[in-house]
Amino acid sequence: MFRLKIKEVAESKGYNMSTLSREADVPFNTVRRAWKNPHYEIKLATLNRIAKTLGVKTADLIEDISE
């Protein structure tokens, strides 16, 4: 199982949901879902755009957790 760390990474870099949505060119609803639900199944291409905007590797936004 995995957990998204978008909220933690974004907040540490000074982003909120709307700023991240605009700068990554990702729909606000997608960012909101991923922000509020760490188990949201996001498309890899979308996750990559968010990672580039935040200046991190895509893998830095995913945490592998044991069930």
N, CA, C and O of each residue as an XYZ file, in Angstrom:
268
protein
N       0.844     -1.169      0.000
C       0.000      0.000      0.000
C       0.895      1.239      0.000
O       2.056      1.182      0.405
N       0.348      2.330     -0.449
C       1.112      3.571     -0.518
C       0.357      4.705      0.166
O      -0.835      4.603      0.453
N       1.089      5.788      0.417
C       0.503      6.992      0.982
C       1.129      8.185      0.275
O       2.349      8.264      0.137
N       0.294      9.105     -0.168
C       0.799     10.317     -0.806
C       1.250     11.310      0.256
O       0.615     11.458      1.300
N       2.354     11.982     -0.029
C       2.888     12.988      0.897
C       2.828     14.385      0.280
O       3.633     15.254      0.614
N       1.879     14.592     -0.611
C       1.767     15.877     -1.308
C       1.553     17.020     -0.323
O       2.224     18.049     -0.409
N       0.627     16.846      0.607
C       0.326     17.915      1.560
C       1.551     18.302      2.379
O       1.870     19.485      2.501
N       2.238     17.313      2.940
C       3.393     17.597      3.784
C       4.502     18.306      3.018
O       5.063     19.290      3.499
N       4.815     17.809      1.830
C       5.892     18.399      1.038
C       5.507     19.802      0.569
O       6.315     20.728      0.638
N       4.280     19.951      0.095
C       3.829     21.255     -0.402
C       3.843     22.302      0.714
O       4.327     23.417      0.518
N       3.314     21.941      1.874
C       3.297     22.901      2.980
C       4.707     23.273      3.435
O       4.956     24.414      3.822
N       5.619     22.316      3.389
C       6.996     22.625      3.802
C       7.669     23.585      2.830
O       8.646     24.246      3.182
N       7.151     23.662      1.614
C       7.719     24.560      0.605
C       6.862     25.813      0.415
O       7.102     26.598     -0.503
N       5.852     26.000      1.292
C       5.058     27.219      1.276
C       3.883     27.225      0.309
O       3.349     28.291      0.002
N       3.476     26.081     -0.169
C       2.349     25.998     -1.091
C       1.070     25.650     -0.347
O       1.083     24.890      0.621
N      -0.037     26.220     -0.818
C      -1.344     25.753     -0.389
C      -1.997     25.071     -1.590
O      -1.400     25.012     -2.665
N      -3.197     24.563     -1.422
C      -3.833     23.806     -2.516
C      -4.018     24.632     -3.779
O      -3.725     24.158     -4.876
N      -4.497     25.857     -3.638
C      -4.777     26.653     -4.836
C      -3.500     27.080     -5.559
O      -3.456     27.085     -6.789
N      -2.479     27.432     -4.811
C      -1.209     27.821     -5.436
C      -0.586     26.638     -6.165
O      -0.100     26.777     -7.287
N      -0.604     25.484     -5.528
C      -0.049     24.291     -6.161
C      -0.825     23.937     -7.421
O      -0.232     23.589     -8.442
N      -2.136     24.026     -7.353
C      -2.979     23.729     -8.514
C      -2.628     24.639     -9.695
O      -2.465     24.174    -10.823
N      -2.514     25.927     -9.422
C      -2.210     26.892    -10.496
C      -0.820     26.666    -11.074
O      -0.653     26.606    -12.292
N       0.170     26.543    -10.211
C       1.548     26.460    -10.695
C       1.858     25.125    -11.362
O       2.696     25.070    -12.262
N       1.198     24.051    -10.937
C       1.424     22.734    -11.546
C       0.503     22.504    -12.737
O       0.650     21.519    -13.460
N      -0.452     23.419    -12.939
C      -1.449     23.283    -14.007
C      -2.209     21.951    -13.870
O      -2.368     21.196    -14.829
N      -2.665     21.704    -12.645
C      -3.441     20.510    -12.303
C      -4.776     21.008    -11.769
O      -4.800     21.948    -10.974
N      -5.883     20.409    -12.180
C      -7.182     20.866    -11.682
C      -7.231     20.912    -10.158
O      -6.705     20.030     -9.480
N      -7.872     21.958     -9.633
C      -7.940     22.143     -8.189
C      -8.552     20.926     -7.495
O      -8.070     20.511     -6.442
N      -9.602     20.354     -8.069
C     -10.250     19.196     -7.447
C      -9.297     18.014     -7.308
O      -9.368     17.272     -6.328
N      -8.417     17.835     -8.270
C      -7.437     16.747     -8.197
C      -6.454     17.002     -7.060
O      -6.148     16.098     -6.283
N      -5.963     18.228     -6.965
C      -5.045     18.580     -5.883
C      -5.745     18.418     -4.543
O      -5.165     17.873     -3.603
N      -6.980     18.882     -4.445
C      -7.731     18.781     -3.189
C      -7.911     17.335     -2.760
O      -7.724     17.005     -1.589
N      -8.273     16.468     -3.703
C      -8.457     15.053     -3.373
C      -7.152     14.417     -2.881
O      -7.143     13.693     -1.885
N      -6.060     14.692     -3.583
C      -4.766     14.121     -3.200
C      -4.279     14.711     -1.876
O      -3.617     14.025     -1.097
N      -4.599     15.959     -1.625
C      -4.194     16.661     -0.411
C      -4.912     16.078      0.807
O      -4.302     15.852      1.852
N      -6.204     15.841      0.656
C      -7.035     15.396      1.780
C      -7.097     13.883      1.944
O      -7.399     13.388      3.030
N      -6.812     13.146      0.873
C      -6.882     11.686      0.932
C      -5.533     11.112      0.516
O      -5.251     11.007     -0.678
N      -4.700     10.739      1.476
C      -3.356     10.249      1.140
C      -3.354      8.917      0.382
O      -2.302      8.462     -0.066
N      -4.514      8.300      0.240
C      -4.596      7.038     -0.501
C      -5.282      7.232     -1.860
O      -5.652      6.258     -2.515
N      -5.448      8.478     -2.276
C      -6.071      8.803     -3.552
C      -5.224      8.238     -4.696
O      -4.002      8.385     -4.711
N      -5.887      7.597     -5.641
C      -5.168      7.012     -6.783
C      -5.003      8.059     -7.876
O      -5.879      8.252     -8.720
N      -3.876      8.716     -7.836
C      -3.569      9.808     -8.757
C      -2.791      9.261     -9.948
O      -2.044      8.291     -9.816
N      -2.967      9.881    -11.105
C      -2.217      9.467    -12.288
C      -0.748      9.848    -12.110
O      -0.423     10.890    -11.542
N       0.115      8.991    -12.602
C       1.554      9.219    -12.472
C       1.979     10.512    -13.167
O       2.834     11.234    -12.654
N       1.400     10.809    -14.313
C       1.745     12.045    -15.027
C       1.390     13.272    -14.188
O       2.134     14.253    -14.170
N       0.270     13.216    -13.506
C      -0.147     14.321    -12.643
C       0.792     14.450    -11.456
O       1.193     15.555    -11.090
N       1.136     13.332    -10.862
C       2.058     13.334     -9.731
C       3.418     13.903    -10.148
O       4.061     14.621     -9.382
N       3.838     13.583    -11.345
C       5.109     14.092    -11.875
C       5.058     15.611    -12.027
O       6.033     16.290    -11.705
N       3.945     16.158    -12.510
C       3.820     17.609    -12.667
C       3.876     18.313    -11.310
O       4.492     19.368    -11.164
N       3.222     17.705    -10.329
C       3.253     18.272     -8.982
C       4.673     18.232     -8.427
O       5.139     19.206     -7.836
N       5.354     17.116     -8.616
C       6.730     16.981     -8.132
C       7.641     18.020     -8.772
O       8.448     18.641     -8.080
N       7.526     18.218    -10.075
C       8.360     19.218    -10.757
C       8.103     20.614    -10.198
O       9.037     21.388     -9.993
N       6.837     20.930     -9.954
C       6.490     22.233     -9.396
C       7.101     22.416     -8.013
O       7.572     23.502     -7.676
N       7.091     21.353     -7.214
C       7.629     21.424     -5.855
C       9.150     21.292     -5.817
O       9.767     21.525     -4.778
N       9.755     20.919     -6.946
C      11.211     20.786     -7.009
C      11.724     19.542     -6.310
O      12.816     19.543     -5.741
N      10.921     18.465     -6.358
C      11.331     17.201     -5.737
C      11.170     16.068     -6.751
O      10.570     16.249     -7.810
N      11.708     14.915     -6.417
C      11.509     13.739     -7.255
C      10.097     13.216     -7.034
O       9.536     13.354     -5.947
N       9.531     12.616     -8.070
C       8.190     12.043     -7.954
C       8.130     11.051     -6.801
O       7.140     11.006     -6.070
N       9.170     10.265     -6.635
C       9.216      9.266     -5.563
C       9.152      9.897     -4.177
O       8.753      9.239     -3.216
N       9.543     11.170     -4.062
C       9.494     11.845     -2.767
C       8.062     12.136     -2.314
O       7.829     12.467     -1.151
N       7.116     12.011     -3.226
C       5.710     12.284     -2.901
C       4.927     11.028     -2.554
O       3.730     11.093     -2.274
N       5.607      9.879     -2.571
C       4.958      8.607     -2.288
C       5.704      7.915     -1.154
O       6.934      7.865     -1.139
N       4.954      7.393     -0.224
C       5.544      6.620      0.860
C       4.943      5.215      0.798
O       3.723      5.056      0.743
N       5.798      4.212      0.806
C       5.350      2.824      0.799
C       5.120      2.410      2.240
O       6.037      2.463      3.061
N       3.900      1.997      2.550
C       3.588      1.597      3.914
C       3.118      0.148      3.937
O       2.477     -0.326      2.999
N       3.437     -0.529      4.996
C       2.982     -1.924      5.115
C       1.571     -1.921      5.682
O       1.178     -1.028      6.433
N       0.831     -2.941      5.304
C      -0.581     -2.994      5.714
C      -0.767     -3.571      7.073
O      -1.898     -3.677      7.549
